[in-house]
Amino acid sequence: MTDDTTTFFTWEAGARIAVRDLSGEIVIEANAAGLKTLAGHLLTLSRDGTPDGAHLHLEENNGLEEGSASLVLERCDDD
């Protein structure tokens, strides 16, 4: 949700998300709740009023499973 100043990212119960870097190929593995969570994060970033550069850091033990590569979701409106 956004309230014009703060962006809130919500998590589905039981969400599991892992990000793997397999020799330059990035693989995002997630259960159904994790996929819904990621979709929600992307929709939040896409909403009208969300500023260019708004982003979310996902890291091992901060949203991602142990052993995951870090992932940043960022809005970029540059052409």
PDB file with one MODEL, atoms N, CA, C and O in Angstrom:
MODEL        1
ATOM      1  N   MET A   1       0.833  -1.183   0.000  1.00  0.00           N
ATOM      2  CA  MET A   1       0.000   0.000   0.000  1.00  0.00           C
ATOM      3  C   MET A   1       0.872   1.239   0.000  1.00  0.00           C
ATOM      4  O   MET A   1       1.996   1.211   0.502  1.00  0.00           O
ATOM      5  N   THR A   2       0.372   2.306  -0.550  1.00  0.00           N
ATOM      6  CA  THR A   2       1.084   3.568  -0.464  1.00  0.00           C
ATOM      7  C   THR A   2       0.141   4.616   0.119  1.00  0.00           C
ATOM      8  O   THR A   2      -1.064   4.575  -0.131  1.00  0.00           O
ATOM      9  N   ASP A   3       0.681   5.547   0.889  1.00  0.00           N
ATOM     10  CA  ASP A   3      -0.127   6.623   1.461  1.00  0.00           C
ATOM     11  C   ASP A   3       0.429   7.976   1.046  1.00  0.00           C
ATOM     12  O   ASP A   3       0.307   8.947   1.793  1.00  0.00           O
ATOM     13  N   ASP A   4       1.033   8.058  -0.127  1.00  0.00           N
ATOM     14  CA  ASP A   4       1.638   9.253  -0.706  1.00  0.00           C
ATOM     15  C   ASP A   4       2.987   9.608  -0.101  1.00  0.00           C
ATOM     16  O   ASP A   4       3.688  10.454  -0.657  1.00  0.00           O
ATOM     17  N   THR A   5       3.382   9.002   1.007  1.00  0.00           N
ATOM     18  CA  THR A   5       4.705   9.265   1.566  1.00  0.00           C
ATOM     19  C   THR A   5       5.430   7.983   1.925  1.00  0.00           C
ATOM     20  O   THR A   5       6.657   7.918   1.848  1.00  0.00           O
ATOM     21  N   THR A   6       4.684   6.969   2.315  1.00  0.00           N
ATOM     22  CA  THR A   6       5.289   5.720   2.759  1.00  0.00           C
ATOM     23  C   THR A   6       4.773   4.573   1.895  1.00  0.00           C
ATOM     24  O   THR A   6       3.586   4.513   1.575  1.00  0.00           O
ATOM     25  N   THR A   7       5.659   3.681   1.525  1.00  0.00           N
ATOM     26  CA  THR A   7       5.266   2.504   0.766  1.00  0.00           C
ATOM     27  C   THR A   7       5.331   1.298   1.688  1.00  0.00           C
ATOM     28  O   THR A   7       6.322   1.090   2.388  1.00  0.00           O
ATOM     29  N   PHE A   8       4.261   0.503   1.681  1.00  0.00           N
ATOM     30  CA  PHE A   8       4.192  -0.685   2.513  1.00  0.00           C
ATOM     31  C   PHE A   8       4.196  -1.918   1.621  1.00  0.00           C
ATOM     32  O   PHE A   8       3.398  -2.031   0.691  1.00  0.00           O
ATOM     33  N   PHE A   9       5.093  -2.829   1.914  1.00  0.00           N
ATOM     34  CA  PHE A   9       5.153  -4.088   1.193  1.00  0.00           C
ATOM     35  C   PHE A   9       4.597  -5.168   2.109  1.00  0.00           C
ATOM     36  O   PHE A   9       5.017  -5.283   3.260  1.00  0.00           O
ATOM     37  N   THR A  10       3.662  -5.954   1.610  1.00  0.00           N
ATOM     38  CA  THR A  10       3.046  -6.989   2.426  1.00  0.00           C
ATOM     39  C   THR A  10       3.545  -8.365   1.991  1.00  0.00           C
ATOM     40  O   THR A  10       3.954  -8.567   0.848  1.00  0.00           O
ATOM     41  N   TRP A  11       3.499  -9.290   2.923  1.00  0.00           N
ATOM     42  CA  TRP A  11       3.974 -10.654   2.700  1.00  0.00           C
ATOM     43  C   TRP A  11       2.839 -11.642   2.913  1.00  0.00           C
ATOM     44  O   TRP A  11       2.102 -11.548   3.895  1.00  0.00           O
ATOM     45  N   GLU A  12       2.701 -12.576   2.003  1.00  0.00           N
ATOM     46  CA  GLU A  12       1.747 -13.669   2.162  1.00  0.00           C
ATOM     47  C   GLU A  12       2.267 -14.616   3.244  1.00  0.00           C
ATOM     48  O   GLU A  12       3.474 -14.831   3.364  1.00  0.00           O
ATOM     49  N   ALA A  13       1.361 -15.171   4.017  1.00  0.00           N
ATOM     50  CA  ALA A  13       1.743 -16.144   5.044  1.00  0.00           C
ATOM     51  C   ALA A  13       2.418 -17.341   4.382  1.00  0.00           C
ATOM     52  O   ALA A  13       1.936 -17.857   3.373  1.00  0.00           O
ATOM     53  N   GLY A  14       3.525 -17.771   4.951  1.00  0.00           N
ATOM     54  CA  GLY A  14       4.230 -18.946   4.451  1.00  0.00           C
ATOM     55  C   GLY A  14       5.058 -18.722   3.204  1.00  0.00           C
ATOM     56  O   GLY A  14       5.522 -19.682   2.589  1.00  0.00           O
ATOM     57  N   ALA A  15       5.252 -17.463   2.818  1.00  0.00           N
ATOM     58  CA  ALA A  15       6.023 -17.165   1.604  1.00  0.00           C
ATOM     59  C   ALA A  15       7.464 -17.650   1.735  1.00  0.00           C
ATOM     60  O   ALA A  15       8.127 -17.407   2.743  1.00  0.00           O
ATOM     61  N   ARG A  16       7.932 -18.336   0.702  1.00  0.00           N
ATOM     62  CA  ARG A  16       9.325 -18.752   0.615  1.00  0.00           C
ATOM     63  C   ARG A  16       9.850 -18.314  -0.746  1.00  0.00           C
ATOM     64  O   ARG A  16       9.274 -18.637  -1.785  1.00  0.00           O
ATOM     65  N   ILE A  17      10.958 -17.569  -0.721  1.00  0.00           N
ATOM     66  CA  ILE A  17      11.558 -17.049  -1.955  1.00  0.00           C
ATOM     67  C   ILE A  17      13.065 -17.264  -1.869  1.00  0.00           C
ATOM     68  O   ILE A  17      13.690 -16.949  -0.856  1.00  0.00           O
ATOM     69  N   ALA A  18      13.635 -17.797  -2.931  1.00  0.00           N
ATOM     70  CA  ALA A  18      15.085 -17.964  -3.023  1.00  0.00           C
ATOM     71  C   ALA A  18      15.547 -17.397  -4.355  1.00  0.00           C
ATOM     72  O   ALA A  18      14.861 -17.523  -5.370  1.00  0.00           O
ATOM     73  N   VAL A  19      16.724 -16.770  -4.339  1.00  0.00           N
ATOM     74  CA  VAL A  19      17.318 -16.222  -5.560  1.00  0.00           C
ATOM     75  C   VAL A  19      18.682 -16.867  -5.730  1.00  0.00           C
ATOM     76  O   VAL A  19      19.513 -16.835  -4.822  1.00  0.00           O
ATOM     77  N   ARG A  20      18.905 -17.444  -6.885  1.00  0.00           N
ATOM     78  CA  ARG A  20      20.165 -18.129  -7.169  1.00  0.00           C
ATOM     79  C   ARG A  20      20.835 -17.488  -8.382  1.00  0.00           C
ATOM     80  O   ARG A  20      20.174 -17.159  -9.367  1.00  0.00           O
ATOM     81  N   ASP A  21      22.129 -17.318  -8.301  1.00  0.00           N
ATOM     82  CA  ASP A  21      22.925 -16.864  -9.442  1.00  0.00           C
ATOM     83  C   ASP A  21      23.678 -18.084  -9.949  1.00  0.00           C
ATOM     84  O   ASP A  21      24.656 -18.519  -9.341  1.00  0.00           O
ATOM     85  N   LEU A  22      23.220 -18.627 -11.056  1.00  0.00           N
ATOM     86  CA  LEU A  22      23.832 -19.824 -11.628  1.00  0.00           C
ATOM     87  C   LEU A  22      24.675 -19.415 -12.828  1.00  0.00           C
ATOM     88  O   LEU A  22      24.225 -19.479 -13.973  1.00  0.00           O
ATOM     89  N   SER A  23      25.903 -18.995 -12.547  1.00  0.00           N
ATOM     90  CA  SER A  23      26.845 -18.573 -13.591  1.00  0.00           C
ATOM     91  C   SER A  23      26.261 -17.488 -14.491  1.00  0.00           C
ATOM     92  O   SER A  23      26.350 -17.560 -15.716  1.00  0.00           O
ATOM     93  N   GLY A  24      25.666 -16.483 -13.858  1.00  0.00           N
ATOM     94  CA  GLY A  24      25.129 -15.355 -14.603  1.00  0.00           C
ATOM     95  C   GLY A  24      23.664 -15.474 -14.965  1.00  0.00           C
ATOM     96  O   GLY A  24      23.062 -14.504 -15.426  1.00  0.00           O
ATOM     97  N   GLU A  25      23.079 -16.639 -14.765  1.00  0.00           N
ATOM     98  CA  GLU A  25      21.638 -16.801 -14.977  1.00  0.00           C
ATOM     99  C   GLU A  25      20.963 -16.713 -13.621  1.00  0.00           C
ATOM    100  O   GLU A  25      21.248 -17.513 -12.730  1.00  0.00           O
ATOM    101  N   ILE A  26      20.063 -15.740 -13.457  1.00  0.00           N
ATOM    102  CA  ILE A  26      19.397 -15.538 -12.190  1.00  0.00           C
ATOM    103  C   ILE A  26      18.111 -16.360 -12.170  1.00  0.00           C
ATOM    104  O   ILE A  26      17.290 -16.278 -13.084  1.00  0.00           O
ATOM    105  N   VAL A  27      17.954 -17.146 -11.122  1.00  0.00           N
ATOM    106  CA  VAL A  27      16.772 -17.989 -10.961  1.00  0.00           C
ATOM    107  C   VAL A  27      16.061 -17.562  -9.680  1.00  0.00           C
ATOM    108  O   VAL A  27      16.664 -17.509  -8.608  1.00  0.00           O
ATOM    109  N   ILE A  28      14.783 -17.261  -9.808  1.00  0.00           N
ATOM    110  CA  ILE A  28      13.953 -16.955  -8.646  1.00  0.00           C
ATOM    111  C   ILE A  28      13.063 -18.163  -8.416  1.00  0.00           C
ATOM    112  O   ILE A  28      12.247 -18.521  -9.265  1.00  0.00           O
ATOM    113  N   GLU A  29      13.231 -18.785  -7.259  1.00  0.00           N
ATOM    114  CA  GLU A  29      12.434 -19.953  -6.886  1.00  0.00           C
ATOM    115  C   GLU A  29      11.505 -19.528  -5.761  1.00  0.00           C
ATOM    116  O   GLU A  29      11.946 -18.911  -4.792  1.00  0.00           O
ATOM    117  N   ALA A  30      10.220 -19.854  -5.881  1.00  0.00           N
ATOM    118  CA  ALA A  30       9.283 -19.466  -4.839  1.00  0.00           C
ATOM    119  C   ALA A  30       8.097 -20.414  -4.819  1.00  0.00           C
ATOM    120  O   ALA A  30       7.717 -20.987  -5.841  1.00  0.00           O
ATOM    121  N   ASN A  31       7.517 -20.568  -3.626  1.00  0.00           N
ATOM    122  CA  ASN A  31       6.271 -21.304  -3.541  1.00  0.00           C
ATOM    123  C   ASN A  31       5.145 -20.351  -3.961  1.00  0.00           C
ATOM    124  O   ASN A  31       5.406 -19.187  -4.267  1.00  0.00           O
ATOM    125  N   ALA A  32       3.911 -20.828  -3.976  1.00  0.00           N
ATOM    126  CA  ALA A  32       2.785 -20.004  -4.442  1.00  0.00           C
ATOM    127  C   ALA A  32       2.681 -18.716  -3.627  1.00  0.00           C
ATOM    128  O   ALA A  32       2.469 -17.644  -4.194  1.00  0.00           O
ATOM    129  N   ALA A  33       2.827 -18.808  -2.304  1.00  0.00           N
ATOM    130  CA  ALA A  33       2.749 -17.615  -1.463  1.00  0.00           C
ATOM    131  C   ALA A  33       3.894 -16.652  -1.779  1.00  0.00           C
ATOM    132  O   ALA A  33       3.707 -15.435  -1.754  1.00  0.00           O
ATOM    133  N   GLY A  34       5.063 -17.187  -2.071  1.00  0.00           N
ATOM    134  CA  GLY A  34       6.206 -16.354  -2.430  1.00  0.00           C
ATOM    135  C   GLY A  34       5.991 -15.637  -3.754  1.00  0.00           C
ATOM    136  O   GLY A  34       6.335 -14.464  -3.894  1.00  0.00           O
ATOM    137  N   LEU A  35       5.419 -16.346  -4.726  1.00  0.00           N
ATOM    138  CA  LEU A  35       5.132 -15.717  -6.021  1.00  0.00           C
ATOM    139  C   LEU A  35       4.090 -14.612  -5.868  1.00  0.00           C
ATOM    140  O   LEU A  35       4.216 -13.556  -6.488  1.00  0.00           O
ATOM    141  N   LYS A  36       3.068 -14.842  -5.052  1.00  0.00           N
ATOM    142  CA  LYS A  36       2.062 -13.808  -4.792  1.00  0.00           C
ATOM    143  C   LYS A  36       2.696 -12.611  -4.088  1.00  0.00           C
ATOM    144  O   LYS A  36       2.346 -11.465  -4.368  1.00  0.00           O
ATOM    145  N   THR A  37       3.622 -12.878  -3.181  1.00  0.00           N
ATOM    146  CA  THR A  37       4.323 -11.802  -2.480  1.00  0.00           C
ATOM    147  C   THR A  37       5.124 -10.957  -3.462  1.00  0.00           C
ATOM    148  O   THR A  37       5.037  -9.729  -3.439  1.00  0.00           O
ATOM    149  N   LEU A  38       5.907 -11.608  -4.326  1.00  0.00           N
ATOM    150  CA  LEU A  38       6.695 -10.873  -5.321  1.00  0.00           C
ATOM    151  C   LEU A  38       5.792 -10.073  -6.255  1.00  0.00           C
ATOM    152  O   LEU A  38       6.090  -8.923  -6.575  1.00  0.00           O
ATOM    153  N   ALA A  39       4.697 -10.675  -6.689  1.00  0.00           N
ATOM    154  CA  ALA A  39       3.755  -9.970  -7.554  1.00  0.00           C
ATOM    155  C   ALA A  39       3.209  -8.734  -6.848  1.00  0.00           C
ATOM    156  O   ALA A  39       3.086  -7.671  -7.458  1.00  0.00           O
ATOM    157  N   GLY A  40       2.886  -8.868  -5.579  1.00  0.00           N
ATOM    158  CA  GLY A  40       2.395  -7.733  -4.801  1.00  0.00           C
ATOM    159  C   GLY A  40       3.430  -6.632  -4.676  1.00  0.00           C
ATOM    160  O   GLY A  40       3.103  -5.449  -4.771  1.00  0.00           O
ATOM    161  N   HIS A  41       4.691  -7.025  -4.462  1.00  0.00           N
ATOM    162  CA  HIS A  41       5.771  -6.031  -4.374  1.00  0.00           C
ATOM    163  C   HIS A  41       5.898  -5.256  -5.681  1.00  0.00           C
ATOM    164  O   HIS A  41       6.035  -4.033  -5.673  1.00  0.00           O
ATOM    165  N   LEU A  42       5.851  -5.975  -6.805  1.00  0.00           N
ATOM    166  CA  LEU A  42       5.962  -5.322  -8.103  1.00  0.00           C
ATOM    167  C   LEU A  42       4.768  -4.412  -8.373  1.00  0.00           C
ATOM    168  O   LEU A  42       4.930  -3.320  -8.917  1.00  0.00           O
ATOM    169  N   LEU A  43       3.569  -4.856  -7.994  1.00  0.00           N
ATOM    170  CA  LEU A  43       2.390  -4.002  -8.168  1.00  0.00           C
ATOM    171  C   LEU A  43       2.472  -2.756  -7.298  1.00  0.00           C
ATOM    172  O   LEU A  43       2.064  -1.674  -7.720  1.00  0.00           O
ATOM    173  N   THR A  44       2.990  -2.902  -6.097  1.00  0.00           N
ATOM    174  CA  THR A  44       3.166  -1.748  -5.209  1.00  0.00           C
ATOM    175  C   THR A  44       4.101  -0.729  -5.855  1.00  0.00           C
ATOM    176  O   THR A  44       3.815   0.468  -5.856  1.00  0.00           O
ATOM    177  N   LEU A  45       5.216  -1.204  -6.404  1.00  0.00           N
ATOM    178  CA  LEU A  45       6.163  -0.296  -7.050  1.00  0.00           C
ATOM    179  C   LEU A  45       5.590   0.341  -8.306  1.00  0.00           C
ATOM    180  O   LEU A  45       6.028   1.424  -8.695  1.00  0.00           O
ATOM    181  N   SER A  46       4.631  -0.296  -8.944  1.00  0.00           N
ATOM    182  CA  SER A  46       4.077   0.222 -10.202  1.00  0.00           C
ATOM    183  C   SER A  46       2.945   1.224  -9.999  1.00  0.00           C
ATOM    184  O   SER A  46       2.521   1.866 -10.960  1.00  0.00           O
ATOM    185  N   ARG A  47       2.454   1.369  -8.795  1.00  0.00           N
ATOM    186  CA  ARG A  47       1.298   2.240  -8.548  1.00  0.00           C
ATOM    187  C   ARG A  47       1.592   3.703  -8.852  1.00  0.00           C
ATOM    188  O   ARG A  47       2.711   4.186  -8.677  1.00  0.00           O
ATOM    189  N   ASP A  48       0.549   4.392  -9.312  1.00  0.00           N
ATOM    190  CA  ASP A  48       0.636   5.837  -9.519  1.00  0.00           C
ATOM    191  C   ASP A  48       1.051   6.498  -8.212  1.00  0.00           C
ATOM    192  O   ASP A  48       0.581   6.123  -7.138  1.00  0.00           O
ATOM    193  N   GLY A  49       1.923   7.471  -8.313  1.00  0.00           N
ATOM    194  CA  GLY A  49       2.386   8.191  -7.136  1.00  0.00           C
ATOM    195  C   GLY A  49       3.632   7.606  -6.505  1.00  0.00           C
ATOM    196  O   GLY A  49       4.244   8.231  -5.640  1.00  0.00           O
ATOM    197  N   THR A  50       4.017   6.398  -6.935  1.00  0.00           N
ATOM    198  CA  THR A  50       5.256   5.819  -6.423  1.00  0.00           C
ATOM    199  C   THR A  50       6.414   6.501  -7.146  1.00  0.00           C
ATOM    200  O   THR A  50       6.461   6.491  -8.376  1.00  0.00           O
ATOM    201  N   PRO A  51       7.341   7.087  -6.408  1.00  0.00           N
ATOM    202  CA  PRO A  51       8.397   7.869  -7.065  1.00  0.00           C
ATOM    203  C   PRO A  51       9.431   7.008  -7.787  1.00  0.00           C
ATOM    204  O   PRO A  51       9.684   5.862  -7.417  1.00  0.00           O
ATOM    205  N   ASP A  52      10.010   7.589  -8.813  1.00  0.00           N
ATOM    206  CA  ASP A  52      11.132   6.979  -9.511  1.00  0.00           C
ATOM    207  C   ASP A  52      12.223   6.693  -8.478  1.00  0.00           C
ATOM    208  O   ASP A  52      12.516   7.541  -7.635  1.00  0.00           O
ATOM    209  N   GLY A  53      12.805   5.541  -8.541  1.00  0.00           N
ATOM    210  CA  GLY A  53      13.871   5.176  -7.607  1.00  0.00           C
ATOM    211  C   GLY A  53      13.389   4.448  -6.364  1.00  0.00           C
ATOM    212  O   GLY A  53      14.206   3.955  -5.587  1.00  0.00           O
ATOM    213  N   ALA A  54      12.065   4.371  -6.158  1.00  0.00           N
ATOM    214  CA  ALA A  54      11.550   3.598  -5.018  1.00  0.00           C
ATOM    215  C   ALA A  54      12.014   2.157  -5.192  1.00  0.00           C
ATOM    216  O   ALA A  54      11.986   1.624  -6.301  1.00  0.00           O
ATOM    217  N   HIS A  55      12.435   1.532  -4.112  1.00  0.00           N
ATOM    218  CA  HIS A  55      12.988   0.185  -4.239  1.00  0.00           C
ATOM    219  C   HIS A  55      12.813  -0.619  -2.963  1.00  0.00           C
ATOM    220  O   HIS A  55      12.471  -0.085  -1.908  1.00  0.00           O
ATOM    221  N   LEU A  56      13.052  -1.898  -3.085  1.00  0.00           N
ATOM    222  CA  LEU A  56      12.977  -2.844  -1.976  1.00  0.00           C
ATOM    223  C   LEU A  56      14.169  -3.783  -2.076  1.00  0.00           C
ATOM    224  O   LEU A  56      14.406  -4.387  -3.121  1.00  0.00           O
ATOM    225  N   HIS A  57      14.919  -3.903  -0.982  1.00  0.00           N
ATOM    226  CA  HIS A  57      16.044  -4.832  -0.915  1.00  0.00           C
ATOM    227  C   HIS A  57      15.567  -6.143  -0.297  1.00  0.00           C
ATOM    228  O   HIS A  57      14.981  -6.152   0.786  1.00  0.00           O
ATOM    229  N   LEU A  58      15.818  -7.233  -0.984  1.00  0.00           N
ATOM    230  CA  LEU A  58      15.555  -8.565  -0.450  1.00  0.00           C
ATOM    231  C   LEU A  58      16.898  -9.264  -0.338  1.00  0.00           C
ATOM    232  O   LEU A  58      17.681  -9.299  -1.287  1.00  0.00           O
ATOM    233  N   GLU A  59      17.150  -9.820   0.841  1.00  0.00           N
ATOM    234  CA  GLU A  59      18.437 -10.468   1.102  1.00  0.00           C
ATOM    235  C   GLU A  59      18.211 -11.741   1.907  1.00  0.00           C
ATOM    236  O   GLU A  59      17.131 -11.974   2.450  1.00  0.00           O
ATOM    237  N   GLU A  60      19.249 -12.547   1.967  1.00  0.00           N
ATOM    238  CA  GLU A  60      19.209 -13.749   2.781  1.00  0.00           C
ATOM    239  C   GLU A  60      18.773 -13.375   4.192  1.00  0.00           C
ATOM    240  O   GLU A  60      19.327 -12.454   4.791  1.00  0.00           O
ATOM    241  N   ASN A  61      17.799 -14.075   4.714  1.00  0.00           N
ATOM    242  CA  ASN A  61      17.251 -13.857   6.054  1.00  0.00           C
ATOM    243  C   ASN A  61      16.566 -12.496   6.208  1.00  0.00           C
ATOM    244  O   ASN A  61      16.236 -12.103   7.326  1.00  0.00           O
ATOM    245  N   ASN A  62      16.351 -11.780   5.121  1.00  0.00           N
ATOM    246  CA  ASN A  62      15.546 -10.556   5.117  1.00  0.00           C
ATOM    247  C   ASN A  62      14.602 -10.662   3.916  1.00  0.00           C
ATOM    248  O   ASN A  62      14.643  -9.856   2.987  1.00  0.00           O
ATOM    249  N   GLY A  63      13.757 -11.682   3.976  1.00  0.00           N
ATOM    250  CA  GLY A  63      12.796 -11.915   2.912  1.00  0.00           C
ATOM    251  C   GLY A  63      13.143 -13.086   2.019  1.00  0.00           C
ATOM    252  O   GLY A  63      12.259 -13.664   1.387  1.00  0.00           O
ATOM    253  N   LEU A  64      14.426 -13.450   1.954  1.00  0.00           N
ATOM    254  CA  LEU A  64      14.848 -14.550   1.092  1.00  0.00           C
ATOM    255  C   LEU A  64      15.384 -15.715   1.920  1.00  0.00           C
ATOM    256  O   LEU A  64      15.837 -15.544   3.052  1.00  0.00           O
ATOM    257  N   GLU A  65      15.318 -16.878   1.334  1.00  0.00           N
ATOM    258  CA  GLU A  65      15.808 -18.094   1.978  1.00  0.00           C
ATOM    259  C   GLU A  65      17.332 -18.065   2.159  1.00  0.00           C
ATOM    260  O   GLU A  65      18.040 -17.341   1.459  1.00  0.00           O
ATOM    261  N   GLU A  66      17.804 -18.845   3.086  1.00  0.00           N
ATOM    262  CA  GLU A  66      19.246 -18.964   3.338  1.00  0.00           C
ATOM    263  C   GLU A  66      19.957 -19.397   2.063  1.00  0.00           C
ATOM    264  O   GLU A  66      19.475 -20.269   1.339  1.00  0.00           O
ATOM    265  N   GLY A  67      21.100 -18.786   1.796  1.00  0.00           N
ATOM    266  CA  GLY A  67      21.895 -19.110   0.614  1.00  0.00           C
ATOM    267  C   GLY A  67      21.503 -18.321  -0.623  1.00  0.00           C
ATOM    268  O   GLY A  67      22.093 -18.503  -1.689  1.00  0.00           O
ATOM    269  N   SER A  68      20.514 -17.449  -0.493  1.00  0.00           N
ATOM    270  CA  SER A  68      20.054 -16.666  -1.643  1.00  0.00           C
ATOM    271  C   SER A  68      21.004 -15.532  -1.979  1.00  0.00           C
ATOM    272  O   SER A  68      21.676 -14.984  -1.105  1.00  0.00           O
ATOM    273  N   ALA A  69      21.051 -15.186  -3.262  1.00  0.00           N
ATOM    274  CA  ALA A  69      21.713 -13.962  -3.704  1.00  0.00           C
ATOM    275  C   ALA A  69      20.784 -12.800  -3.371  1.00  0.00           C
ATOM    276  O   ALA A  69      19.569 -12.981  -3.296  1.00  0.00           O
ATOM    277  N   SER A  70      21.336 -11.628  -3.176  1.00  0.00           N
ATOM    278  CA  SER A  70      20.526 -10.447  -2.895  1.00  0.00           C
ATOM    279  C   SER A  70      19.763 -10.028  -4.150  1.00  0.00           C
ATOM    280  O   SER A  70      20.212 -10.256  -5.273  1.00  0.00           O
ATOM    281  N   LEU A  71      18.606  -9.414  -3.936  1.00  0.00           N
ATOM    282  CA  LEU A  71      17.759  -8.969  -5.035  1.00  0.00           C
ATOM    283  C   LEU A  71      17.207  -7.587  -4.684  1.00  0.00           C
ATOM    284  O   LEU A  71      16.739  -7.370  -3.567  1.00  0.00           O
ATOM    285  N   VAL A  72      17.262  -6.667  -5.625  1.00  0.00           N
ATOM    286  CA  VAL A  72      16.670  -5.343  -5.445  1.00  0.00           C
ATOM    287  C   VAL A  72      15.602  -5.156  -6.495  1.00  0.00           C
ATOM    288  O   VAL A  72      15.863  -5.313  -7.688  1.00  0.00           O
ATOM    289  N   LEU A  73      14.392  -4.819  -6.058  1.00  0.00           N
ATOM    290  CA  LEU A  73      13.301  -4.463  -6.966  1.00  0.00           C
ATOM    291  C   LEU A  73      13.227  -2.944  -6.956  1.00  0.00           C
ATOM    292  O   LEU A  73      13.039  -2.341  -5.899  1.00  0.00           O
ATOM    293  N   GLU A  74      13.371  -2.324  -8.108  1.00  0.00           N
ATOM    294  CA  GLU A  74      13.431  -0.855  -8.159  1.00  0.00           C
ATOM    295  C   GLU A  74      12.603  -0.309  -9.307  1.00  0.00           C
ATOM    296  O   GLU A  74      12.613  -0.847 -10.415  1.00  0.00           O
ATOM    297  N   ARG A  75      11.894   0.758  -9.025  1.00  0.00           N
ATOM    298  CA  ARG A  75      11.165   1.470 -10.075  1.00  0.00           C
ATOM    299  C   ARG A  75      12.110   2.427 -10.772  1.00  0.00           C
ATOM    300  O   ARG A  75      12.834   3.181 -10.123  1.00  0.00           O
ATOM    301  N   CYS A  76      12.102   2.396 -12.101  1.00  0.00           N
ATOM    302  CA  CYS A  76      12.946   3.281 -12.891  1.00  0.00           C
ATOM    303  C   CYS A  76      12.119   3.767 -14.065  1.00  0.00           C
ATOM    304  O   CYS A  76      11.822   2.997 -14.979  1.00  0.00           O
ATOM    305  N   ASP A  77      11.742   5.048 -14.050  1.00  0.00           N
ATOM    306  CA  ASP A  77      10.901   5.601 -15.102  1.00  0.00           C
ATOM    307  C   ASP A  77      11.704   6.288 -16.202  1.00  0.00           C
ATOM    308  O   ASP A  77      11.119   6.902 -17.094  1.00  0.00           O
ATOM    309  N   ASP A  78      13.018   6.199 -16.156  1.00  0.00           N
ATOM    310  CA  ASP A  78      13.840   6.769 -17.224  1.00  0.00           C
ATOM    311  C   ASP A  78      13.568   6.065 -18.529  1.00  0.00           C
ATOM    312  O   ASP A  78      13.384   4.848 -18.561  1.00  0.00           O
ATOM    313  N   ASP A  79      13.542   6.829 -19.613  1.00  0.00           N
ATOM    314  CA  ASP A  79      13.324   6.234 -20.944  1.00  0.00           C
ATOM    315  C   ASP A  79      14.594   5.679 -21.507  1.00  0.00           C
ATOM    316  O   ASP A  79      14.596   5.143 -22.615  1.00  0.00           O
TER     317      ASP A  79
ENDMDL
END
